[in-house]
Amino acid sequence: MSKVWLQSWLGKRVDLLEPNPNDIDYRDIAHHLAIENRYTGATYRPYSVAQHSILVAKFAGGWDGANYTRLPEARFGLLHDATEAYLKDIHGPLKNTPIFDAYRALEEKWMVVILTKFGMAASGEFTDAVEDAVKHADRVMLYTEKRDLLGPPPEPWGNEIEPDRAPVDPWSWRTAECNWRTEFEKLFPAYKI
């Protein structure tokens, strides 16, 4: 056990360098992501990583208003930023610089543990195609959020893609937390507490 740990919302001691699946709880993830703002808080209203994750899950998972048509994509879409519940997010352009190589490796380690905890790593449902579909959905949401939640950019972002037609309207953190838990329990019923 390392000396680098955090106290989770549920009061667990979570080792940050040696994550243990037994310390991961979807209720912690829901709460932590609900109060973590996207874009380092630069949106016109607080906008949570929890809400973003739900939108990615619905886009990637083919949500038809009642059901997901692509379950693995929906499941990974909901969890794609779950590491941020424990490690926090680093702004993308900064995180992609060489000084954050070790941080990205730690994020990957955490993702493996999270996917293991919730059965995606061993089940074979986490494939390159699933990961690619979620990456695409994440980019669509990025440009949808940019359109709806940020002011005019000081310069072009580059490599822009078509945003989703549906506008993004930020929820309160409490709504985001409740909705994330609801989606998780729908997508991962075996892990519902």
Legacy VTK file of the C-alpha trace (Angstrom):
# vtk DataFile Version 3.0
C-alpha trace
ASCII
DATASET POLYDATA
POINTS 193 float
0.000 0.000 0.000
1.446 3.356 -0.981
1.265 6.526 1.065
-0.412 8.298 -1.867
-4.123 7.935 -1.251
-7.380 9.846 -1.101
-10.481 9.633 1.008
-13.446 8.976 -1.235
-16.900 10.464 -0.770
-17.994 7.206 0.885
-14.994 7.420 3.227
-12.840 4.747 1.614
-9.042 4.895 1.603
-8.195 4.666 -2.087
-4.571 4.047 -3.049
-3.871 6.285 -6.031
-0.725 4.527 -7.247
-1.866 0.929 -6.716
-5.625 0.951 -7.366
-7.573 -1.993 -6.008
-10.900 -3.025 -7.545
-12.278 -3.572 -4.031
-11.881 0.151 -3.285
-13.879 1.253 -6.344
-17.563 1.969 -5.826
-19.876 3.276 -8.519
-21.553 5.548 -5.964
-18.213 7.281 -5.366
-17.687 7.602 -9.111
-21.157 9.137 -9.568
-20.611 11.683 -6.807
-17.056 12.623 -7.734
-17.877 13.046 -11.444
-21.017 15.054 -10.653
-18.994 17.768 -8.948
-16.082 17.667 -11.415
-16.519 20.370 -14.045
-15.558 19.894 -17.662
-13.245 22.381 -19.400
-11.584 23.304 -16.090
-14.754 25.260 -15.286
-14.685 27.507 -18.370
-18.331 26.826 -19.298
-21.011 29.484 -18.878
-22.655 27.265 -16.230
-21.191 24.374 -14.250
-21.222 21.283 -16.444
-20.236 17.977 -14.914
-18.179 15.080 -16.167
-21.066 12.856 -14.996
-23.508 14.470 -17.433
-20.918 14.368 -20.213
-20.385 10.643 -19.594
-24.109 9.946 -19.838
-24.331 11.842 -23.131
-21.356 9.909 -24.519
-22.949 6.628 -23.386
-26.227 7.499 -25.089
-24.577 8.622 -28.331
-22.154 5.687 -28.551
-24.707 3.206 -27.253
-27.407 4.045 -29.772
-29.959 5.222 -27.202
-33.368 5.183 -28.904
-35.261 6.941 -26.122
-36.052 3.721 -24.280
-33.133 1.315 -24.781
-29.495 1.086 -25.756
-28.976 -0.682 -29.086
-25.217 -1.116 -28.573
-24.698 -2.190 -24.955
-20.871 -2.510 -24.837
-20.493 0.996 -26.306
-23.002 2.386 -23.804
-21.268 0.691 -20.877
-17.810 1.902 -21.853
-19.190 5.335 -22.745
-20.506 5.751 -19.218
-17.154 4.683 -17.743
-14.813 6.343 -20.236
-13.937 9.199 -17.843
-14.390 7.246 -14.590
-10.677 7.588 -13.792
-11.342 11.297 -13.257
-13.342 10.403 -10.154
-10.051 9.479 -8.512
-7.294 11.202 -10.476
-9.089 14.358 -11.655
-8.818 15.571 -15.195
-5.991 17.444 -16.798
-6.881 19.776 -19.679
-6.464 17.755 -22.912
-3.882 19.941 -24.672
-1.708 19.924 -21.536
-2.208 16.226 -20.791
-1.011 15.340 -24.293
2.418 16.891 -23.713
5.404 14.676 -22.820
5.554 15.940 -19.228
2.296 14.036 -18.566
3.457 10.635 -19.901
3.515 9.155 -16.379
0.065 10.586 -15.612
-1.404 9.047 -18.778
0.149 5.699 -17.831
-1.450 5.959 -14.384
-4.796 6.805 -15.997
-4.513 3.697 -18.188
-3.706 1.575 -15.118
-6.799 2.966 -13.376
-8.985 2.318 -16.424
-7.946 -1.341 -16.499
-8.826 -1.669 -12.803
-12.200 0.046 -13.289
-13.065 -2.106 -16.310
-11.992 -5.171 -14.317
-14.137 -4.146 -11.350
-17.249 -3.864 -13.506
-16.649 -6.955 -15.623
-15.758 -5.357 -18.943
-12.090 -6.396 -19.018
-12.663 -10.144 -18.736
-15.943 -10.388 -20.655
-14.421 -9.602 -24.038
-16.900 -6.782 -24.661
-14.194 -4.102 -24.461
-12.789 -4.213 -27.984
-10.946 -1.770 -30.235
-14.219 -1.163 -32.094
-16.005 -0.289 -28.843
-13.174 2.025 -27.819
-13.205 3.707 -31.252
-16.978 4.224 -31.123
-16.704 5.855 -27.701
-13.793 8.046 -28.815
-15.929 9.242 -31.725
-18.906 9.920 -29.419
-16.590 11.780 -27.030
-15.416 14.035 -29.884
-18.990 14.674 -31.031
-19.878 15.695 -27.475
-16.743 17.862 -27.277
-17.902 19.939 -30.243
-21.521 19.916 -29.091
-20.452 21.211 -25.677
-18.179 23.769 -27.327
-21.144 25.063 -29.347
-23.561 25.168 -26.404
-21.477 25.892 -23.309
-18.402 27.930 -24.230
-17.950 31.425 -25.565
-16.355 32.186 -28.935
-12.874 30.621 -29.167
-9.846 32.921 -29.374
-8.597 30.780 -32.270
-9.823 27.661 -34.128
-9.612 24.380 -32.220
-8.779 22.419 -35.349
-10.024 19.024 -36.553
-13.622 19.989 -35.808
-16.426 17.538 -36.494
-20.189 17.951 -36.737
-21.788 18.417 -33.300
-24.883 16.533 -32.213
-28.207 18.183 -33.093
-29.503 17.965 -29.515
-28.372 20.908 -27.382
-26.557 20.388 -24.093
-28.302 21.976 -21.113
-26.297 21.531 -17.882
-27.955 19.746 -14.984
-27.358 20.504 -11.324
-24.675 18.352 -9.751
-27.327 16.491 -7.742
-29.278 15.639 -10.899
-26.065 14.584 -12.650
-25.121 12.305 -9.754
-28.576 10.718 -9.596
-28.748 10.269 -13.374
-25.256 8.740 -13.551
-26.158 6.219 -10.850
-29.427 5.401 -12.627
-27.627 4.801 -15.928
-24.976 2.708 -14.220
-27.581 0.535 -12.504
-29.376 0.081 -15.843
-26.183 -0.833 -17.702
-24.502 -2.856 -14.923
-27.396 -4.430 -12.975
-25.148 -7.091 -11.424
-23.212 -4.376 -9.553
-26.189 -2.440 -8.163
-25.956 -1.888 -4.416
LINES 1 194
193 0 1 2 3 4 5 6 7 8 9 10 11 12 13 14 15 16 17 18 19 20 21 22 23 24 25 26 27 28 29 30 31 32 33 34 35 36 37 38 39 40 41 42 43 44 45 46 47 48 49 50 51 52 53 54 55 56 57 58 59 60 61 62 63 64 65 66 67 68 69 70 71 72 73 74 75 76 77 78 79 80 81 82 83 84 85 86 87 88 89 90 91 92 93 94 95 96 97 98 99 100 101 102 103 104 105 106 107 108 109 110 111 112 113 114 115 116 117 118 119 120 121 122 123 124 125 126 127 128 129 130 131 132 133 134 135 136 137 138 139 140 141 142 143 144 145 146 147 148 149 150 151 152 153 154 155 156 157 158 159 160 161 162 163 164 165 166 167 168 169 170 171 172 173 174 175 176 177 178 179 180 181 182 183 184 185 186 187 188 189 190 191 192
